[in-house]
C-alpha cells in the first residue's frame, strides 16, 4: 500500500511542476499592468501608497480579482497571468 501511495505521489510531481507559476513571466505582467501605480519594486507609488511587495500569492490574487480599497478589479489579468504576477509580487522583498 505504501508503494502505491509513493508511486502516485511521484507520478503527480511532474504535473504539479508543469502548473507552477512563473515569477519571471509575472514580472512582465507586473511591468505592464501594475508598476505604474505600485512602483517598480512594489514599495508603493504615486497612486498606490501601500507596499505590496512580499504579499502572499492568495492576497495578490484576491486584490487583483476583487479589487481592494480604491483599486478596482483588474479584469485583464486572469488565469496563468494572474498566477504568474502573484508569484512575482510575493517574491519581492518587503
DRENNUSE-538478 format. One record per atom (N, C-alpha, C, O): x, y, z; residue in one letter; residue number from 1; atom name. Coordinates in steps of 0.2 Angstrom, whole numbers, plus 2048, in hexadecimal, padded with zeros to 3 digits. Layout:
BEGIN
X | Y | Z | A | NUM | CA $
...
//
This chain:
BEGIN
804 | 7FA | 800 | X | 1 | N $
800 | 800 | 800 | X | 1 | CA $
804 | 806 | 800 | X | 1 | C $
803 | 80B | 7FC | X | 1 | O $
80A | 806 | 804 | X | 2 | N $
80E | 80C | 804 | X | 2 | CA $
811 | 80D | 7FD | X | 2 | C $
813 | 813 | 7FB | X | 2 | O $
813 | 808 | 7FA | X | 3 | N $
816 | 808 | 7F3 | X | 3 | CA $
812 | 80C | 7EE | X | 3 | C $
814 | 810 | 7EA | X | 3 | O $
80B | 80A | 7EF | X | 4 | N $
806 | 80D | 7EA | X | 4 | CA $
806 | 814 | 7EC | X | 4 | C $
805 | 818 | 7E7 | X | 4 | O $
805 | 816 | 7F2 | X | 5 | N $
805 | 81D | 7F4 | X | 5 | CA $
80B | 821 | 7F1 | X | 5 | C $
80A | 826 | 7EF | X | 5 | O $
811 | 81E | 7F2 | X | 6 | N $
817 | 821 | 7F0 | X | 6 | CA $
817 | 822 | 7E9 | X | 6 | C $
819 | 827 | 7E6 | X | 6 | O $
815 | 81D | 7E5 | X | 7 | N $
815 | 81D | 7DE | X | 7 | CA $
810 | 823 | 7DB | X | 7 | C $
811 | 826 | 7D7 | X | 7 | O $
80A | 823 | 7DF | X | 8 | N $
805 | 828 | 7DD | X | 8 | CA $
808 | 82F | 7DE | X | 8 | C $
807 | 834 | 7DA | X | 8 | O $
80C | 830 | 7E3 | X | 9 | N $
80F | 837 | 7E5 | X | 9 | CA $
814 | 838 | 7DF | X | 9 | C $
814 | 83E | 7DD | X | 9 | O $
818 | 834 | 7DE | X | 10 | N $
81E | 835 | 7D9 | X | 10 | CA $
81B | 836 | 7D2 | X | 10 | C $
81E | 83A | 7CE | X | 10 | O $
815 | 833 | 7D0 | X | 11 | N $
812 | 834 | 7CA | X | 11 | CA $
80F | 83B | 7C9 | X | 11 | C $
810 | 83E | 7C4 | X | 11 | O $
80D | 83D | 7CF | X | 12 | N $
809 | 844 | 7CF | X | 12 | CA $
80E | 84A | 7CF | X | 12 | C $
80C | 84F | 7CE | X | 12 | O $
814 | 849 | 7D1 | X | 13 | N $
819 | 84E | 7D2 | X | 13 | CA $
81A | 852 | 7CB | X | 13 | C $
81A | 858 | 7CB | X | 13 | O $
81B | 84F | 7C6 | X | 14 | N $
81C | 852 | 7C0 | X | 14 | CA $
817 | 857 | 7BE | X | 14 | C $
817 | 85C | 7BB | X | 14 | O $
811 | 854 | 7BF | X | 15 | N $
80B | 859 | 7BE | X | 15 | CA $
80A | 85F | 7C2 | X | 15 | C $
809 | 864 | 7C0 | X | 15 | O $
80C | 85E | 7C8 | X | 16 | N $
80C | 864 | 7CD | X | 16 | CA $
812 | 869 | 7CB | X | 16 | C $
810 | 86F | 7CB | X | 16 | O $
817 | 866 | 7C8 | X | 17 | N $
81D | 86B | 7C6 | X | 17 | CA $
81B | 86E | 7C0 | X | 17 | C $
81C | 874 | 7BF | X | 17 | O $
817 | 86B | 7BB | X | 18 | N $
815 | 86E | 7B5 | X | 18 | CA $
810 | 873 | 7B6 | X | 18 | C $
810 | 878 | 7B2 | X | 18 | O $
80C | 873 | 7BB | X | 19 | N $
807 | 878 | 7BD | X | 19 | CA $
80A | 87E | 7C2 | X | 19 | C $
806 | 882 | 7C4 | X | 19 | O $
810 | 87D | 7C3 | X | 20 | N $
813 | 882 | 7C8 | X | 20 | CA $
813 | 889 | 7C5 | X | 20 | C $
814 | 88A | 7BF | X | 20 | O $
812 | 88E | 7C9 | X | 21 | N $
812 | 895 | 7C6 | X | 21 | CA $
819 | 897 | 7C4 | X | 21 | C $
81E | 895 | 7C7 | X | 21 | O $
819 | 89C | 7C0 | X | 22 | N $
820 | 89E | 7BD | X | 22 | CA $
821 | 8A5 | 7BF | X | 22 | C $
81E | 8AA | 7BC | X | 22 | O $
825 | 8A6 | 7C4 | X | 23 | N $
826 | 8AD | 7C7 | X | 23 | CA $
829 | 8B2 | 7C1 | X | 23 | C $
828 | 8B8 | 7C1 | X | 23 | O $
82D | 8AF | 7BD | X | 24 | N $
831 | 8B3 | 7B8 | X | 24 | CA $
82B | 8B5 | 7B3 | X | 24 | C $
82B | 8BB | 7B1 | X | 24 | O $
827 | 8B1 | 7B1 | X | 25 | N $
821 | 8B3 | 7AD | X | 25 | CA $
81D | 8B8 | 7B0 | X | 25 | C $
81A | 8BD | 7AD | X | 25 | O $
81C | 8B7 | 7B7 | X | 26 | N $
818 | 8BC | 7BB | X | 26 | CA $
81B | 8C3 | 7BB | X | 26 | C $
817 | 8C8 | 7BC | X | 26 | O $
821 | 8C3 | 7BB | X | 27 | N $
825 | 8CA | 7BB | X | 27 | CA $
822 | 8CE | 7B4 | X | 27 | C $
821 | 8D4 | 7B5 | X | 27 | O $
822 | 8CA | 7AF | X | 28 | N $
820 | 8CE | 7A9 | X | 28 | CA $
818 | 8D0 | 7A9 | X | 28 | C $
817 | 8D6 | 7A7 | X | 28 | O $
814 | 8CC | 7AC | X | 29 | N $
80D | 8CE | 7AE | X | 29 | CA $
80D | 8D4 | 7B3 | X | 29 | C $
80A | 8D9 | 7B1 | X | 29 | O $
811 | 8D4 | 7B8 | X | 30 | N $
812 | 8D9 | 7BD | X | 30 | CA $
814 | 8E0 | 7BA | X | 30 | C $
811 | 8E5 | 7BB | X | 30 | O $
819 | 8DF | 7B6 | X | 31 | N $
81C | 8E5 | 7B2 | X | 31 | CA $
817 | 8E9 | 7AE | X | 31 | C $
817 | 8EF | 7AD | X | 31 | O $
812 | 8E5 | 7AB | X | 32 | N $
80D | 8E8 | 7A6 | X | 32 | CA $
807 | 8EA | 7AA | X | 32 | C $
803 | 8EF | 7A8 | X | 32 | O $
805 | 8E6 | 7AF | X | 33 | N $
7FE | 8E7 | 7B2 | X | 33 | CA $
7FE | 8EA | 7B9 | X | 33 | C $
7F9 | 8ED | 7BB | X | 33 | O $
804 | 8EA | 7BD | X | 34 | N $
804 | 8EC | 7C4 | X | 34 | CA $
809 | 8F1 | 7C6 | X | 34 | C $
808 | 8F5 | 7CA | X | 34 | O $
80F | 8F1 | 7C2 | X | 35 | N $
814 | 8F5 | 7C4 | X | 35 | CA $
813 | 8FD | 7C4 | X | 35 | C $
815 | 900 | 7C8 | X | 35 | O $
80E | 8FF | 7C0 | X | 36 | N $
80D | 906 | 7BF | X | 36 | CA $
80A | 909 | 7C6 | X | 36 | C $
80B | 90E | 7C8 | X | 36 | O $
806 | 904 | 7C9 | X | 37 | N $
803 | 907 | 7D0 | X | 37 | CA $
807 | 904 | 7D6 | X | 37 | C $
808 | 908 | 7DB | X | 37 | O $
80A | 8FE | 7D6 | X | 38 | N $
80D | 8FB | 7DB | X | 38 | CA $
814 | 8FC | 7DC | X | 38 | C $
817 | 8FA | 7E1 | X | 38 | O $
817 | 8FF | 7D7 | X | 39 | N $
81F | 900 | 7D7 | X | 39 | CA $
822 | 8FA | 7D4 | X | 39 | C $
820 | 8F4 | 7D4 | X | 39 | O $
829 | 8FB | 7D2 | X | 40 | N $
82D | 8F6 | 7CF | X | 40 | CA $
82E | 8F0 | 7D4 | X | 40 | C $
82E | 8EA | 7D1 | X | 40 | O $
82F | 8F1 | 7DA | X | 41 | N $
830 | 8EC | 7DF | X | 41 | CA $
82A | 8EA | 7E3 | X | 41 | C $
82B | 8E6 | 7E8 | X | 41 | O $
824 | 8ED | 7E2 | X | 42 | N $
81F | 8EB | 7E6 | X | 42 | CA $
81E | 8EF | 7ED | X | 42 | C $
81B | 8ED | 7F1 | X | 42 | O $
823 | 8F4 | 7ED | X | 43 | N $
823 | 8F8 | 7F4 | X | 43 | CA $
81E | 8FD | 7F4 | X | 43 | C $
81E | 901 | 7F9 | X | 43 | O $
81A | 8FE | 7EF | X | 44 | N $
815 | 903 | 7EF | X | 44 | CA $
817 | 909 | 7EA | X | 44 | C $
81D | 909 | 7E9 | X | 44 | O $
812 | 90C | 7E7 | X | 45 | N $
814 | 911 | 7E2 | X | 45 | CA $
80F | 917 | 7E3 | X | 45 | C $
80C | 918 | 7E8 | X | 45 | O $
80F | 91B | 7DE | X | 46 | N $
80A | 921 | 7DE | X | 46 | CA $
803 | 91F | 7DF | X | 46 | C $
800 | 923 | 7E3 | X | 46 | O $
800 | 91A | 7DD | X | 47 | N $
7F9 | 918 | 7DD | X | 47 | CA $
7F8 | 914 | 7E3 | X | 47 | C $
7F3 | 915 | 7E7 | X | 47 | O $
7FC | 90F | 7E4 | X | 48 | N $
7FB | 90A | 7E9 | X | 48 | CA $
801 | 90B | 7EE | X | 48 | C $
807 | 909 | 7ED | X | 48 | O $
7FF | 90E | 7F4 | X | 49 | N $
804 | 90F | 7F9 | X | 49 | CA $
806 | 909 | 7FD | X | 49 | C $
80C | 909 | 7FF | X | 49 | O $
802 | 904 | 7FE | X | 50 | N $
804 | 8FF | 802 | X | 50 | CA $
808 | 8FA | 7FE | X | 50 | C $
807 | 8F8 | 7F9 | X | 50 | O $
80D | 8F7 | 802 | X | 51 | N $
812 | 8F2 | 7FE | X | 51 | CA $
80E | 8EC | 7FD | X | 51 | C $
80A | 8EA | 801 | X | 51 | O $
80F | 8E8 | 7F7 | X | 52 | N $
80D | 8E2 | 7F6 | X | 52 | CA $
812 | 8DD | 7F6 | X | 52 | C $
811 | 8D7 | 7F6 | X | 52 | O $
818 | 8DF | 7F6 | X | 53 | N $
81E | 8DA | 7F6 | X | 53 | CA $
81D | 8D5 | 7FC | X | 53 | C $
81C | 8D7 | 801 | X | 53 | O $
81E | 8CF | 7FA | X | 54 | N $
81E | 8CA | 7FF | X | 54 | CA $
817 | 8C7 | 801 | X | 54 | C $
817 | 8C3 | 806 | X | 54 | O $
812 | 8CA | 7FE | X | 55 | N $
80B | 8C7 | 800 | X | 55 | CA $
80B | 8C0 | 7FE | X | 55 | C $
80E | 8BE | 7F9 | X | 55 | O $
806 | 8BC | 801 | X | 56 | N $
805 | 8B5 | 7FF | X | 56 | CA $
802 | 8B5 | 7F8 | X | 56 | C $
7FF | 8BA | 7F6 | X | 56 | O $
803 | 8B0 | 7F4 | X | 57 | N $
800 | 8AF | 7EE | X | 57 | CA $
7F8 | 8AF | 7EE | X | 57 | C $
7F5 | 8B2 | 7EA | X | 57 | O $
7F6 | 8AC | 7F4 | X | 58 | N $
7EE | 8AC | 7F5 | X | 58 | CA $
7EC | 8B4 | 7F5 | X | 58 | C $
7E7 | 8B6 | 7F3 | X | 58 | O $
7F0 | 8B8 | 7F9 | X | 59 | N $
7EE | 8BF | 7FA | X | 59 | CA $
7EE | 8C3 | 7F4 | X | 59 | C $
7EA | 8C7 | 7F2 | X | 59 | O $
7F3 | 8C1 | 7F0 | X | 60 | N $
7F4 | 8C5 | 7E9 | X | 60 | CA $
7EE | 8C3 | 7E5 | X | 60 | C $
7EB | 8C7 | 7E2 | X | 60 | O $
7ED | 8BC | 7E4 | X | 61 | N $
7E7 | 8BA | 7E0 | X | 61 | CA $
7E1 | 8BD | 7E2 | X | 61 | C $
7DD | 8BF | 7DE | X | 61 | O $
7E0 | 8BD | 7E8 | X | 62 | N $
7D9 | 8C0 | 7EB | X | 62 | CA $
7D9 | 8C7 | 7E9 | X | 62 | C $
7D3 | 8CA | 7E7 | X | 62 | O $
7DE | 8CB | 7EA | X | 63 | N $
7DE | 8D2 | 7E8 | X | 63 | CA $
7DD | 8D4 | 7E1 | X | 63 | C $
7D9 | 8D8 | 7DF | X | 63 | O $
7E0 | 8D0 | 7DD | X | 64 | N $
7E0 | 8D0 | 7D6 | X | 64 | CA $
7D9 | 8CF | 7D3 | X | 64 | C $
7D6 | 8D2 | 7CF | X | 64 | O $
7D6 | 8C9 | 7D6 | X | 65 | N $
7CF | 8C7 | 7D3 | X | 65 | CA $
7CA | 8CB | 7D6 | X | 65 | C $
7C4 | 8CC | 7D3 | X | 65 | O $
7CA | 8CD | 7DD | X | 66 | N $
7C5 | 8D0 | 7E0 | X | 66 | CA $
7C6 | 8D8 | 7E1 | X | 66 | C $
7C1 | 8DB | 7E2 | X | 66 | O $
7CC | 8DA | 7E0 | X | 67 | N $
7CD | 8E1 | 7E2 | X | 67 | CA $
7CF | 8E1 | 7E9 | X | 67 | C $
7CD | 8DD | 7ED | X | 67 | O $
7D2 | 8E7 | 7EB | X | 68 | N $
7D3 | 8E8 | 7F2 | X | 68 | CA $
7D4 | 8F0 | 7F4 | X | 68 | C $
7D7 | 8F3 | 7F0 | X | 68 | O $
7D0 | 8F2 | 7F8 | X | 69 | N $
7D0 | 8F9 | 7FA | X | 69 | CA $
7CE | 8FD | 7F4 | X | 69 | C $
7C8 | 8FC | 7F1 | X | 69 | O $
7D2 | 902 | 7F1 | X | 70 | N $
7D0 | 906 | 7EB | X | 70 | CA $
7D2 | 902 | 7E5 | X | 70 | C $
7CF | 904 | 7DF | X | 70 | O $
7D5 | 8FC | 7E5 | X | 71 | N $
7D7 | 8F9 | 7DF | X | 71 | CA $
7D1 | 8F4 | 7DD | X | 71 | C $
7CE | 8F1 | 7E1 | X | 71 | O $
7CF | 8F5 | 7D7 | X | 72 | N $
7CA | 8F1 | 7D4 | X | 72 | CA $
7CD | 8EB | 7D1 | X | 72 | C $
7D3 | 8EA | 7D0 | X | 72 | O $
7C9 | 8E5 | 7D0 | X | 73 | N $
7CB | 8DF | 7CE | X | 73 | CA $
7CE | 8E0 | 7C7 | X | 73 | C $
7CC | 8E4 | 7C3 | X | 73 | O $
7D4 | 8DC | 7C6 | X | 74 | N $
7D7 | 8DD | 7BF | X | 74 | CA $
7D5 | 8D7 | 7BB | X | 74 | C $
7D8 | 8D1 | 7BC | X | 74 | O $
7D0 | 8D8 | 7B7 | X | 75 | N $
7CD | 8D2 | 7B3 | X | 75 | CA $
7D1 | 8D0 | 7AE | X | 75 | C $
7D0 | 8CA | 7AB | X | 75 | O $
7D6 | 8D4 | 7AC | X | 76 | N $
7DB | 8D2 | 7A6 | X | 76 | CA $
7E0 | 8CD | 7A9 | X | 76 | C $
7E4 | 8CB | 7A4 | X | 76 | O $
7E1 | 8CB | 7AF | X | 77 | N $
7E6 | 8C7 | 7B2 | X | 77 | CA $
7E2 | 8C1 | 7B5 | X | 77 | C $
7DF | 8C2 | 7BA | X | 77 | O $
7E3 | 8BB | 7B2 | X | 78 | N $
7DF | 8B5 | 7B4 | X | 78 | CA $
7E3 | 8AF | 7B2 | X | 78 | C $
7E8 | 8AF | 7AF | X | 78 | O $
7E1 | 8A9 | 7B4 | X | 79 | N $
7E4 | 8A3 | 7B3 | X | 79 | CA $
7EB | 8A2 | 7B4 | X | 79 | C $
7ED | 8A4 | 7BA | X | 79 | O $
7EF | 8A0 | 7B0 | X | 80 | N $
7F6 | 89F | 7B1 | X | 80 | CA $
7FA | 8A6 | 7B2 | X | 80 | C $
7FE | 8A6 | 7B6 | X | 80 | O $
7F8 | 8AB | 7AF | X | 81 | N $
7FB | 8B2 | 7B0 | X | 81 | CA $
7FA | 8B4 | 7B7 | X | 81 | C $
7FE | 8B7 | 7BB | X | 81 | O $
7F4 | 8B3 | 7BA | X | 82 | N $
7F2 | 8B4 | 7C1 | X | 82 | CA $
7F7 | 8B0 | 7C6 | X | 82 | C $
7FA | 8B3 | 7CB | X | 82 | O $
7F8 | 8AA | 7C4 | X | 83 | N $
7FC | 8A5 | 7C8 | X | 83 | CA $
803 | 8A8 | 7C8 | X | 83 | C $
807 | 8A8 | 7CD | X | 83 | O $
805 | 8AA | 7C2 | X | 84 | N $
80C | 8AC | 7C1 | X | 84 | CA $
80D | 8B3 | 7C5 | X | 84 | C $
813 | 8B4 | 7C8 | X | 84 | O $
809 | 8B8 | 7C4 | X | 85 | N $
80A | 8BE | 7C7 | X | 85 | CA $
80A | 8BD | 7CF | X | 85 | C $
80D | 8C1 | 7D3 | X | 85 | O $
806 | 8B9 | 7D1 | X | 86 | N $
805 | 8B8 | 7D9 | X | 86 | CA $
80C | 8B5 | 7DB | X | 86 | C $
80E | 8B6 | 7E0 | X | 86 | O $
80F | 8B0 | 7D7 | X | 87 | N $
815 | 8AD | 7D9 | X | 87 | CA $
81B | 8B2 | 7D9 | X | 87 | C $
81F | 8B2 | 7DD | X | 87 | O $
81A | 8B7 | 7D4 | X | 88 | N $
81F | 8BC | 7D4 | X | 88 | CA $
81F | 8C1 | 7DA | X | 88 | C $
824 | 8C2 | 7DD | X | 88 | O $
819 | 8C3 | 7DB | X | 89 | N $
818 | 8C8 | 7E1 | X | 89 | CA $
81A | 8C5 | 7E7 | X | 89 | C $
81D | 8C8 | 7EB | X | 89 | O $
818 | 8BF | 7E8 | X | 90 | N $
81A | 8BC | 7EF | X | 90 | CA $
821 | 8BA | 7EF | X | 90 | C $
824 | 8B9 | 7F5 | X | 90 | O $
825 | 8BA | 7EA | X | 91 | N $
82C | 8BA | 7EA | X | 91 | CA $
830 | 8C0 | 7EB | X | 91 | C $
836 | 8C0 | 7ED | X | 91 | O $
82D | 8C6 | 7EB | X | 92 | N $
830 | 8CC | 7EC | X | 92 | CA $
831 | 8CD | 7F4 | X | 92 | C $
82E | 8CA | 7F8 | X | 92 | O $
837 | 8D0 | 7F5 | X | 93 | N $
839 | 8D1 | 7FC | X | 93 | CA $
834 | 8D7 | 7FF | X | 93 | C $
833 | 8DC | 7FB | X | 93 | O $
832 | 8D6 | 805 | X | 94 | N $
82E | 8DB | 809 | X | 94 | CA $
833 | 8E2 | 80A | X | 94 | C $
830 | 8E6 | 80D | X | 94 | O $
//
